[in-house]
Amino acid sequence: MHDRPDIQDLLATVIAFLHGELRPALPDEELRLRVSQATELLRMVKAELRTEQAFGFRERSGLSRLLPDLETGVRFEGTDAQREAIRELSAALSERILADGFDEAEMVKVRQTLKDSLERRLAVISPRFNTAVDPD
């Protein structure tokens, strides 16, 4: 009996085919460019899937620390529930920021949490992006 391949293996196979076999065989430069773009998108999806669960946990934990008085009512049952909890907490954080609901010390924590979240997202979307530059 063969083990079913996981999504990472399937994506790696498609990426290898597109980049290593299909792209070089295409005579049209425009089609080669489109295959390269599709390959890059699949690489991004592969990286996103690999990090989504850990990212979701860190994202929700960071938001929960900023908003300890809120309970989304959603536990860590699955990816969809995790995303919904993050959406709820993000919306609440935005509302509280716009309402000046944080003192200056709390805003320092908010900015750091948002910066950390952005750096994690950029590590997935654009791994070569230089996050060493401090925007503050």
C-alpha positions as CSV (number, residue, x, y, z in Angstrom):
1,M,0.0,0.0,0.0
2,H,1.3,3.5,-0.9
3,D,1.1,6.5,1.3
4,R,-1.0,9.3,0.0
5,P,1.3,12.3,-0.9
6,D,0.9,15.4,1.2
7,I,0.1,18.8,-0.2
8,Q,3.7,19.9,0.0
9,D,4.9,16.9,-2.1
10,L,2.1,17.5,-4.7
11,L,3.0,21.2,-5.0
12,A,6.7,20.4,-5.3
13,T,5.9,18.0,-8.1
14,V,3.8,20.5,-10.0
15,I,6.5,23.3,-9.5
16,A,9.2,21.0,-10.7
17,F,7.2,20.0,-13.8
18,L,6.3,23.6,-14.7
19,H,9.7,25.0,-14.1
20,G,11.9,22.1,-15.2
21,E,10.0,20.6,-18.0
22,L,7.2,22.7,-19.4
23,R,8.8,26.2,-19.3
24,P,12.0,25.2,-21.2
25,A,9.9,23.4,-23.9
26,L,7.7,26.4,-24.7
27,P,8.7,28.3,-27.8
28,D,6.7,31.5,-26.9
29,E,8.5,33.9,-24.5
30,E,5.1,35.2,-23.3
31,L,4.0,31.7,-22.3
32,R,7.3,31.0,-20.6
33,L,6.9,34.2,-18.6
34,R,3.3,33.2,-17.5
35,V,4.6,29.7,-16.5
36,S,7.3,31.3,-14.5
37,Q,4.7,33.5,-12.8
38,A,2.5,30.5,-12.1
39,T,5.5,28.7,-10.6
40,E,6.3,31.6,-8.3
41,L,2.7,31.7,-7.1
42,L,2.7,28.0,-6.4
43,R,5.9,28.5,-4.4
44,M,4.2,31.2,-2.4
45,V,1.2,28.9,-1.7
46,K,3.5,26.1,-0.7
47,A,5.3,28.4,1.8
48,E,2.0,29.8,3.1
49,L,0.6,26.3,3.7
50,R,3.8,25.3,5.5
51,T,3.6,28.2,7.9
52,E,-0.1,28.9,8.2
53,Q,-0.8,26.9,11.4
54,A,2.2,28.3,13.3
55,F,1.6,31.8,12.0
56,G,-2.1,31.6,13.0
57,F,-1.2,30.6,16.5
58,R,1.3,33.4,16.9
59,E,-1.0,36.0,15.3
60,R,-3.9,35.1,17.5
61,S,-1.7,35.0,20.6
62,G,-0.3,38.4,19.9
63,L,-3.7,39.9,19.3
64,S,-5.1,38.3,22.4
65,R,-2.4,39.8,24.5
66,L,-3.3,43.2,23.2
67,L,-7.0,42.6,23.8
68,P,-7.2,40.4,27.0
69,D,-10.7,41.6,27.7
70,L,-12.0,40.0,24.4
71,E,-12.9,36.4,23.9
72,T,-13.7,35.4,20.4
73,G,-15.4,32.2,21.5
74,V,-13.3,30.3,19.0
75,R,-10.7,27.7,20.1
76,F,-8.1,26.2,17.9
77,E,-10.3,23.6,16.1
78,G,-9.0,24.3,12.6
79,T,-7.7,26.7,10.1
80,D,-11.0,28.3,9.3
81,A,-11.9,28.8,12.9
82,Q,-8.4,30.2,13.5
83,R,-8.8,32.7,10.6
84,E,-12.2,33.8,11.9
85,A,-10.8,34.4,15.4
86,I,-7.9,36.5,13.9
87,R,-10.4,38.5,11.8
88,E,-12.5,39.3,14.8
89,L,-9.5,40.3,17.0
90,S,-8.0,42.4,14.1
91,A,-11.3,44.2,13.7
92,A,-11.5,44.9,17.4
93,L,-7.9,46.1,17.5
94,S,-8.6,48.5,14.6
95,E,-11.7,49.9,16.3
96,R,-9.8,50.3,19.6
97,I,-6.9,52.1,17.9
98,L,-9.3,54.4,16.0
99,A,-11.1,55.2,19.3
100,D,-7.8,56.0,21.0
101,G,-8.5,53.1,23.4
102,F,-4.8,52.5,24.2
103,D,-2.5,54.6,26.4
104,E,1.0,55.4,25.1
105,A,2.7,52.4,26.8
106,E,0.0,50.1,25.3
107,M,0.5,51.7,21.9
108,V,4.2,50.8,22.0
109,K,3.1,47.1,22.4
110,V,0.6,47.5,19.7
111,R,3.1,48.8,17.2
112,Q,5.6,46.1,18.1
113,T,3.0,43.4,17.7
114,L,1.9,44.7,14.3
115,K,5.5,45.1,13.2
116,D,6.3,41.5,14.2
117,S,3.2,40.3,12.4
118,L,4.2,42.2,9.2
119,E,7.7,40.7,9.3
120,R,6.2,37.2,9.6
121,R,4.0,37.9,6.6
122,L,6.8,39.3,4.5
123,A,8.9,36.3,5.3
124,V,6.3,34.2,3.5
125,I,5.4,36.6,0.7
126,S,8.8,37.9,-0.1
127,P,11.5,36.0,1.8
128,R,14.3,38.2,0.5
129,F,12.6,41.4,1.7
130,N,14.9,43.3,4.0
131,T,13.2,43.7,7.4
132,A,16.3,45.0,9.1
133,V,15.3,48.6,8.3
134,D,13.3,50.0,11.3
135,P,10.4,52.1,10.0
136,D,10.2,54.0,13.4
